[in-house]
Amino acid sequence: MAQQNDSQVLELFQFLADPQAPVRRIALATLLPYTAPDAPERKLFLRDSHVEQIATMCADNELIAHDAISALINLSSMLEVVQRLHKLPGFVTGLVRLIVDEKALLSDLACMLLSNMSKLDSVSRQILGLRVPVGTKSSAVEGEAAAATEADDEIAALDLLLEVFLRGEGKKYNPNANYDFLASVFANVSLLPQGRAFLLATPDRSVEPPLAKIISFTEHPSTIRRGGVASTIKNAAFEKAGHTRLVASSNDGPAEEGCIDLLVQLLLPLCGNEEFDIDVLDELPSELQLLPSDKTREPDPQIRTILVETLVLLATNRSNREAMRKRGVYPVIKEAHLKETVPGVKEAMVRLVNLLMRDEGTDTALEEVDAHTDPADLPPAPSFENNSNFVQHQEAPAEEVTKEQEVKEDQVQREKQEKEDERPQHHNVPLSRMQPEEDEEEMLLEV
């Protein structure tokens, strides 16, 4: 029965090259369900040049192109498919042109396919080096071209993708696309050192680098957009050379020239509607003070983990730790930890506190915590596991203690220690096990 079904599917492939568009459309629409991840016939698409044939149909009329891109999105979870698409001359360039076309109906599908393909390092490298002719028809290209010199006849594809990502939010650039999946492309590209260099690069310190333009989306309604941006920010934080540029030293006045202050955009999604004491409010950046009563925390635990782990990475630098202590990071994380229910997120918060709250005097200060150092190997610091760290310590009145009181106190202390010993042990995850964030799972279409 399976062999009979395979033969029927194989027969359909011959109609993909039929000269009549209705025949091609029906054949491709019939094949589309077999690209689903649970379809046993999926492997048949790897035979002969079927992948390449479907790729050429992405330039067909819009009904056929829609199904062709949809099929490739589903199939791109297979490494061989991405490798074969990558080898097709001009295929990635064609996707970029489709994405930046302000009137294209299939821009979001193209973003999804580029997102899946950019998981392959060679595709990300191609995107980083790709340049698009100025003649490409789109207002995004025209806007970038206006800033180019007369000698330039091409524009960096990544600059164009960033432009439509910013301008296209909420379908403001193209009424048919919101470009949210480009956030995943940036996350995948930023896995490479060249990608992180692009995000942090600026012609001079007075010009805003690309990373600074996207950080506001950590509070965006779209999970895809804010998750991809959070991953991109975390990957940029792996670039240790740029650490001192990523956290402003204080809340007062504008950040130093060239600084990309990430602190507000990392902490804001971790804040709820809790009220802080006035002395704590004075420490916080103004954007985190007096938040509305309907303010909610980031609902996705994976994104919460990414945000906290980014703070951990930034806290490996001493000057950043000092700035984070002065700017109220601990109170925000303390409140978030009290409300957190996911163990993995809580563990990341504990690692952050272990870095921030230890004593760093003249003898114990560390200029740089190596990313391969386990925080458990550093000098002890306050931990979330002990709730007493969350309250102000008050000295008891000095009075003479009787022998009977000493015995009672010893007994209470022993009972307390026994309870502590019975607790499950929490071991901090070494920083070396923190990995850059890849794109989310492949965006498989439902057919």
N, C-alpha and C positions, 0 to 999 in steps of 0.2 A: 504493500500500500504506500509506504514511504517513497519507494523508488518510482512508483507511478506518479506521485505528487511532484517529485523532483523533476521528472521528465516534462510534466505540464508547465512547471515554472520555467524550465530551460527554454521551452518553446516560446514563451513570452518575450524573452530577451531579443529574439530576432526582429521583433516588431518595433524595437526602440529606434531603429534607423530607418523606419518606413518614411517615404517622402510625404505622406499625408499626415498633417498635424493631428487630426482627430484619432488616428490609429496610434500614433506615438503616445498621445495623452492617455488613452484607455489602457494601453499596455503598461505604462509606468504607474498609473493609478492602481492597477491590479497587482503590480509587484510590490507596491509600497508596504502593505501589511507584512510581507515576508522580511522586511528589514528590522522588525521589532526584535529586541534582545532575546526573547524567549522563542523565537521562530526557528525550528530546526533547519528550514530551507535557507537561512541567512548565509550559510557558508557558500552557497552557490554563487553569490555575488562576487566572490573572490576568483572565480574561474575566468579564463580568457581575459578580455578587456572590458568586462561589464562595468566596473567602477569608472573607468575612463569614459565609457559611453554615456553614463549617467551624468558625469561631470560636464560633458559638452552640452547636455540638455539644460544646464543652468542658464545658458544664454538663449534658450528657446522662448516662445511666448510665455506670458506670465503664469498661465495655468499649469503649463508643463514645467516651467522653472520652479514653481512653488513645490511641486511633488519631487522634483529632482533634488533640490536643496534639502527638503525634509528627509528624503531617503539617505542622503549623505550624512546628515546630522545623526541619524540612528546608526548608520554603519561606521561612523568615525570613532565609536568606542573600540573598534578593532585597529590595532597598531598598523597592520599591513595596509588598511584602507587609507589612513592618514599619510603613510609613507608614499603610497602611489599618487595620491592627490598632490602631495608636495612636489613630486617630480614633474607634474604637468606644467609646461611653460605658461606663465601668465595666469595660473589659476588663483593664487593668493592675491595677485594684483587685481584680478577681476572682482574678487570678493570685496576688497577695499573700495574699489570704485562704486560698487553697488551700495555699500554702506554709506558713503558720503554723498550719494545722490539724494538731494532733498525731496525728490518726487517719487523715488522708488517705492514700490509696494512691499518689497521683500527684504528691506534693509535689516529688520530684526532677525529674520531667519539667517541672513548672511553673518550677522553678529554671533549667533549661536554656533554656526559651523566654524567660524574663525576661532571662537572660544575653545571648542573641542580640539581643533587642529593645533592650536598654540600650546597644548600640553606637550607636544613634541618639541624638544629644544631647537632642532634645526628649523622648524617653522617660526618659532619665536625669534631666532636669529635673522631669518629672512625678513620678518616684519620690522625688526630694528634697522635693517639696512635698506629697506625698500623705499624707493622714491617714486612719486606719482607725477605724471606730466601736469603742468599748470593748466593745460587745456581741458582737463576733466571738468564737466559741467556741474558745478555746485557752488552755492554761495559760500560754503566753508572754504573751498579751494580759493575762491576769489578773495576772501578775507585774508587768508594766509599769503596769497600771492601779492597782495598790496604791500605787505611788509618786506617782500623779497626784492633783491636788486634786479636790475634789468638783465643782468647776465644769467640769472637763475632761470631755468626752464622746468625745474622739477621741485617738488615739495616732499619732505619726509612724511611717509605714510603714518607714522606714529603721531606726528603733530596734527595731522588731519583727523585721525581717530579721536584724539584727545579733544579737538575742537568740537566735533559733532557730539561727543559724549557730554560735554558741558552745555552746549547750546540745544541739544536735542532732548534734554530731560523734560518729561511731561509732554512729549510730542510737540515741542515748541519749534523745532527745526523742520521736522518731517511729520506731517499729520498721521503717517502710517507706522511710525516707529518711535520707541522711547530709548533705544540704545543702552538699556541696562546691562546687557550681556557683554558690552565692551569692558565693564569693570573686571570681568573674569579674564579678558585678554590682557589687561594691564597686570593682573595678579600673576598670570603665567609668564609674561615677559619679564617681570621683576624678579623671577627666580634666577635670572642670569645677571652677572655683574654689569654687563653693558646696559641692561634694562634698569638696574638701580641707578647707574650713572645718569641715564636719561632723566629719571624722575627727580634727581637732585641737582641736575645741571642748570646753569643760568649764565648768560653771556656776561653779566656783571652782577654784583651783590644787590643792586637796586631793582633788579627784575625778578619777578616771582617765578620760582621753578615749577615744573609741572606738578610735583607732588602737592604743593601748597594749593593748587587749583581744585583738587578733588577731595581734600580731607573733610570738607563740610558734609559730604554725603554719608558719613557714618550715622546720621540721623534721618536718612531718607526712608520713605514708606516702603520702597521695594527691597525685599530681602536680598535679591540678586545684586542690586546696585550697592547697597551698604555692605554686604558680605564681601563682594569683590574688592571694594575700596579698603575695607579693614584688612584683608589679606595683602593688598598692595602696600599698605602702610607698614604692616609687620615685616614684609620682605625688605622694604627700604631700611628698616631698623637693623637689619643684619649687616648693613654697610657701616662698619665701626668708624670709618674715617669721617662719616657725617654725623656722628652721634651728638656732638656739641652744638650742631645747628638745629637739632630737632626738639629741643626743650628750652624755652626762654628762662632766663635766670630769675625773673620776678614777675609779679602781676602788674607792676607799675609802668604805665606808659607803653609805647609801642615796643615790640621786640627788637633786639639788636638787628642791624642791617644784615641781611642774608640768612636770618633765622627762620626756620619753618616750625612754628610752635605747635606741636601735636597734642599738647597736654589737654586742652579743653575738649578737642574732638574725640580723644580717647576716653575721657572721664564722663562726658555728658551722657553717652548711652548707658553708662553704668549707674547713673543717678536715678533715684525715684523721686517721690514727693516728700521725703523726710525733711524735717526742720532741724537745722543745726543751731547750736548756741552761738551767741553773738561773737565770741572770741574765735570760734571756728570759721564763721562766715567771713571774718576779716582776713583769714588766710586764703580763702578760695578765690579763684579768678571770678571776675564780675559775672561772666556768663553762667556760672554755677550757683550763684547766690539767688535766693528767693525764687526758686523754680515754681511753676504753676502747680496747683493741687492735682491736676490730671496728668502730671508728668509720670511716665512709666519707663521701666528699664528695658533694655534690649531683650526682646522675647526669645531670640534664638541662642541656645546655649553654646553652639559652636562659635558664633560671632563674639559672644561674651568672652569665651576662652581666648580667642585671637586678640581681642582688645587688651586683656590683662597680660597675656604673654608679651605683647608689644611693650607694655610698661615695664615688664621684667627685663627685656632686652635693653631698653633705654636706661634702666637703673644700674646696669653694669658699669656705667661711667660715674665717677665720683661727683663731678660738678653737676651732673644731671640728678643724682640722688639728693644733693643738697638743695637744688631748686625744687625738687618734688616734695621734699619735707617742708620747705617754706610755703609751698603753694597748696597745701591741704590735701595731698593725695591720700595720706593715711586715713583721715576721717571718712572720705568718700568710699574707699575700699572696705573700711570697717563696716559701714552701713550696708554696703552691697553684700558683704560676706554674711551678715546676719540674715539677709533675705534669700540668700542663694541656697538652692536645693540640689544642684548637680555636683557630685563629688569632684569631677575633673576641674570644674571652674573654681571650686573652693581651694583645691590644691594649688592652682596657679596663683590665687590670691595670697595664700600662705607663703609661697616662694617670694612674691613681691614684698610682703611685710618683712620677711627675713632679711632682705637686702636693705630696706629703708629704715627699719627701726632698731638696728643694732647700734651699739655705741661706736662712734668713729672719732675717737680722740687722736691726739698726736701720735700715740703708740699703736693704735688699732686701725687707723684709716687705711683704706685701700684705694689707690688712684683708679684702678681698672680691675673689675672682676672678670676673669677670663670666661668666655662663653662655654668653655668645657669644664668649668668648676661646678661641683655640686654645692649648692648653698648649705647643705648639711655639714660640709667640711669647713665652713667658715665659723668664726666665733659666734657663740649663741646670741640669739635675738628674741624679742618678744614674739609669741606665736598666737594665732587665732584660737588655738586649742585651749588656751587659758583665758577665760572670760575676764579675769581680773585685769587684764591689760586694757580693757575698754573703759575702766572707771578711774577717776582720780584717786590716787592713793592718799589716805588720810592717816596721819600719825595718831596713835592712841594716846590718851592722857598719861603722863608719866606718874605711875604710882608703884608702890612697893608690892611685889608679887609674892604671895605666900607659897609654901611648899605644895599645898593641896592644889592651888591653881596651876602650878607648874606640871603636876601629874596629869591634871585634866587636859592641859594644852598638849602635852606629849601624846596622850591617848587620841585626841582629836587629830593631831598631825599624822599619827600612824594610820588611823582610819582613812584619812584623806589620801595618804600615799597608796594604801591598798586599792582604793577606788581608781586612782590614777593608773596603777599597774594593770587593772582589769580592762582599761580602755583599749579599743583597737589602736594599733600603732599606725601613725601616718608618716610615711617616708616621702620626703621631698623628691620630686623628679629632677635629675640633674639638668642644668641648662643645655648640656650637650645633646639631650634628647629632644629639645625643641627644634622643630624643623620649619623651614619656610613653607608658606601656605600655597598649595596649588589651587587650581580652579576647583569648583565643586564637581560633583559627579557629572558625567556626560549628560547633556541636555537631550534626552531621548524623547522624541515626539510621540504622542499617543495617536495611533492611526485607527 
